[in-house]
């Protein structure tokens, strides 16, 4: 049976690096903003409710950089609606669990790192505070920085031995 090169090398280190390189690179410009806002209650510049009338609701007004980051993340192939399986498989329940997982992640964990990013991006679309929480608890910064670090390390040309 004939096997083409692509299916033979699927999920190899080189395949993982190539699959994620462009999408991660598109999020890297936001790292400095994410890092500078980590630990602060930020991302929502204000809550707009106009004149408070009975029965009126307020809604968050997001920082433009945070919104640009979210929109860019949504345009990537990193977002996976099945992120829930990443959380159950890795027993992730809190931001501390997420940060510990991110810190120890290897190149083979790139799908799971994308799952963590997915949780924040997708959940934030329906729950207003999640994007800001991801900035404040440093998970969004950490996951993008770790993905960049892994791609940089494993994407370098390997020396050829004779």
C-alpha positions as CSV (number, residue, x, y, z in Angstrom):
1,X,0.0,0.0,0.0
2,X,1.3,3.4,-1.0
3,X,1.5,6.1,1.8
4,X,2.1,9.7,0.8
5,X,4.6,11.8,2.7
6,X,2.0,14.0,4.3
7,X,0.1,11.2,6.0
8,X,3.3,9.4,6.9
9,X,4.6,12.5,8.8
10,X,1.3,13.6,10.3
11,X,1.7,14.7,13.9
12,X,5.5,14.7,13.6
13,X,7.3,17.6,15.3
14,X,7.8,19.3,11.9
15,X,4.1,18.8,11.1
16,X,3.0,20.4,14.4
17,X,5.3,23.3,13.9
18,X,4.1,24.0,10.4
19,X,0.5,23.6,11.3
20,X,0.7,26.2,14.0
21,X,3.4,28.5,12.9
22,X,1.4,31.1,11.0
23,X,-1.5,31.3,13.4
24,X,0.7,31.7,16.4
25,X,2.8,34.3,14.6
26,X,-0.4,36.3,14.0
27,X,-1.1,36.5,17.8
28,X,2.5,37.3,18.8
29,X,2.1,41.1,18.2
30,X,-0.4,41.2,21.1
31,X,2.0,39.6,23.7
32,X,3.4,42.9,25.0
33,X,-0.1,44.3,25.5
34,X,-1.3,41.0,27.2
35,X,1.8,41.0,29.5
36,X,1.5,44.7,30.4
37,X,-2.1,44.2,31.4
38,X,-1.7,40.9,33.3
39,X,-2.6,41.0,36.9
40,X,-4.7,44.2,36.5
41,X,-8.4,44.4,36.2
42,X,-8.3,45.4,32.6
43,X,-9.7,44.7,29.2
44,X,-13.0,46.4,29.9
45,X,-12.4,50.1,29.7
46,X,-15.8,50.8,31.3
47,X,-19.3,49.5,31.7
48,X,-21.8,51.4,29.7
49,X,-25.3,51.7,30.9
50,X,-26.2,55.2,30.1
51,X,-28.6,56.8,32.5
52,X,-29.6,54.0,34.9
53,X,-33.3,53.5,34.4
54,X,-35.1,50.7,36.2
55,X,-35.0,47.6,34.0
56,X,-32.0,48.8,32.0
57,X,-28.9,46.6,31.6
58,X,-25.3,47.6,31.4
59,X,-22.8,46.1,29.0
60,X,-19.0,46.1,28.9
61,X,-17.0,48.3,26.6
62,X,-13.8,46.5,25.7
63,X,-10.3,47.8,25.2
64,X,-9.7,48.1,21.4
65,X,-6.5,46.0,21.6
66,X,-8.2,43.2,23.5
67,X,-11.0,43.2,20.8
68,X,-8.4,43.1,18.0
69,X,-6.6,40.1,19.7
70,X,-9.9,38.3,20.1
71,X,-10.9,38.9,16.4
72,X,-7.4,37.8,15.3
73,X,-7.7,34.6,17.4
74,X,-11.1,33.9,15.9
75,X,-9.6,34.1,12.4
76,X,-7.0,31.4,13.2
77,X,-7.4,27.6,13.0
78,X,-6.5,27.5,16.7
79,X,-10.1,27.9,17.9
80,X,-11.7,24.5,18.6
81,X,-15.3,24.2,19.9
82,X,-14.3,20.9,21.5
83,X,-12.0,22.5,24.0
84,X,-14.1,21.0,26.8
85,X,-12.4,17.6,26.2
86,X,-9.0,19.3,26.7
87,X,-10.2,20.4,30.2
88,X,-11.6,17.0,31.2
89,X,-8.7,15.0,29.8
90,X,-6.1,17.2,31.6
91,X,-8.2,17.8,34.8
92,X,-8.1,21.6,34.3
93,X,-10.6,23.4,36.6
94,X,-9.0,26.7,37.6
95,X,-6.7,29.3,36.2
96,X,-3.9,27.9,38.4
97,X,-4.4,24.5,36.8
98,X,-4.2,26.1,33.3
99,X,-1.0,28.0,34.1
100,X,0.7,24.9,35.5
101,X,-0.3,22.9,32.4
102,X,0.9,25.7,30.1
103,X,4.3,25.9,32.0
104,X,4.9,22.2,31.5
105,X,3.6,21.9,28.0
106,X,5.7,20.4,25.2
107,X,5.3,20.5,21.4
108,X,3.0,17.5,21.5
109,X,0.6,19.5,23.7
110,X,0.0,22.2,21.1
111,X,-3.6,21.0,20.5
112,X,-4.3,21.3,24.2
113,X,-2.8,24.8,24.4
114,X,-5.1,25.8,21.5
115,X,-7.9,24.3,23.6
116,X,-7.1,26.6,26.5
117,X,-7.1,29.6,24.1
118,X,-10.3,28.4,22.7
119,X,-12.1,28.3,26.0
120,X,-11.3,31.9,26.7
121,X,-12.1,33.2,23.2
122,X,-15.4,31.2,22.8
123,X,-16.7,31.6,26.3
124,X,-16.0,35.3,26.2
125,X,-18.4,35.7,23.3
126,X,-21.3,34.9,25.7
127,X,-19.9,35.8,29.1
128,X,-18.6,39.4,29.1
129,X,-15.9,39.1,31.8
130,X,-14.1,36.0,30.5
131,X,-11.8,37.9,28.1
132,X,-10.8,40.3,30.8
133,X,-10.2,37.4,33.3
134,X,-7.9,35.7,30.7
135,X,-5.9,38.9,30.6
136,X,-5.9,39.5,34.3
137,X,-5.0,35.9,35.4
138,X,-2.2,35.9,32.7
139,X,-3.6,32.7,31.0
140,X,-4.0,34.4,27.5
141,X,-0.4,35.8,27.7
142,X,1.0,32.5,28.9
143,X,-0.6,30.3,26.3
144,X,0.4,32.4,23.4
145,X,3.9,32.9,24.7
146,X,4.3,29.2,25.3
147,X,3.1,28.3,21.8
148,X,5.6,30.9,20.4
149,X,8.4,29.5,22.5
150,X,7.7,25.9,21.4
151,X,7.5,26.8,17.7
152,X,10.7,28.8,17.9
153,X,12.6,26.0,19.7
154,X,11.3,23.1,17.5
155,X,11.1,25.1,14.3
156,X,14.8,25.8,14.1
157,X,16.7,23.9,11.5
158,X,18.2,20.8,12.9
159,X,21.9,20.2,12.1
160,X,22.5,17.4,9.6
161,X,24.9,14.7,10.9
162,X,27.1,12.8,8.5
